[in-house]
Amino acid sequence: MQCSVSVTIELDPEARIAEMERLILEAGWQAMRQALGAAVDAYEQTHLACPHCGSSDSRSQGTVARRMLTRFGRVVVRLRRRRCQACGRRFRPAAGCLTGLGQGNVTPELGAACALAGARWPYATAARVLHDVCGAQVSHQVSHEEVRRWTVRAGTPVAQTQQAEAAALVAPTAEQVRAERDAQARAQREQRHAGAGVCRAATVAPARLTVGLDGGWLPSREQAGGMEGKVGVVATGVEAVGKHGRHRLTPRRYVATFGDSDQQ
């Protein structure tokens, strides 16, 4: 299956590079939209057999317009409708290649761009940025609500994964506690059997202990004024970073709580 699209660009003899770039970019977007329409048409030509019974005997039932929003603008294709003469069912030859659209009109590539832009800017700003970089006409550009939906769709699995990891860290299961306890016991046994010299080196107290404490207020449904989360870090050494005499605390251990600070 091959598609061919030709591009003709008219440039002023005195045009500067900025104007040339703009005209070439617009012509490229237009060629991409034409190529997508031609590709869908070619797909239909190769899928005229009935998907239900496999018969190649079908009759045209007209066309229906389908609008798509892509990374290179708005594309409207005329999808064929046909009726199988063997089983009597109607079908659309292009249905297979349009499964990625689902019930919407935004292509997966544009949806991914929406999620990326929506995670970086406010939704209205992200919609304008997409309009500028994707070549969509002003009246048909992707809306800020569409950007929000794609951002939420892409971010929900990530948020669920992070929430599950946080829950496992804060409230480990009995199996996880037993596994960690067994690992610590094995490490202690290995240290005891490694020799007296290694054991003495392992039990030497650190030369320096650094403790840092901080807190922050968070909204709370239980308390009208919010609640304070306390965070502490304990480090037993330092490590050089970069070439300008900078250092970082290492190794570090963190602890966090929403309990009373006096009791902590």
C-alpha positions, 0 to 999 in steps of 0.5 A: 500500500503506497500513498503519494502526495505532492507539495507546491510552495510559492515563495516571494523572490524577496522572502526572508528565512522566517517567512520561508520557514512559516510557508514551508511549515504550513505546506508540510502540515497540509501535505501531512493532512492530505497524506493521512486522508489518502492513507485511510482511503488506500486502507479501505481499498484493501479491506472491502471484504466483509469482516463477518463472513469474508465475502467480497460481494458488497454494495456501497451504502454511501459515506460518512464524515469522520473528523480527526485531530492529529499532531499536524492539524484537523483531518476530515475523511469520508468513510465508506459504508458498505452492505455485504450481499452474502450475509446482509450486514453493514460494515465500514472498511476503514474501521480497523485502522481507526480503532485507536481513536475509540469514541473520540476524535483525538489520535494517540500521538496528539493525546500523548502530546496533550498529556505532556503539555498538560503536565507542564502548563495550565490546561488553557496554556497547554492548548494554545501551545499545542495549537502553535506547534501542531498546526491546527486551525484556530477554530478547530484546535484541541480544547483545554478540556481535552488536554485535561482529560488526556493528562488525567488519563496518562497521570492516573496510572502513575499516581496509582503506582506511587500511591501503592508504593507509598502505602507499602512503605508506610504500612508494610504487610506481615510478609514484608516485615518478616522478609526484612527481619530475616534479611537483617538476621542473615546480615548479622550472622554473616558479619559474625562469621566474617571474623573479629576484625571485620566485626570490630570495624562494623561496630565502630561508631560514626565519626559524625552524626548530622540530624536535620528536621523540618515540617510543612502544613498540609490541608486536612479534612479533620482539622480546619487549620490543616496539619503539620507533617514532620520530616527528619533526616539522619546522616553519618557522613559526607561525600564530595559532589562536583568540582566546587567543594560541594558536599552531600550528606550520605548515607541518609535515613528519613523519617516522617510523621504527623504525630505530636512533635513533643512525643517525637 
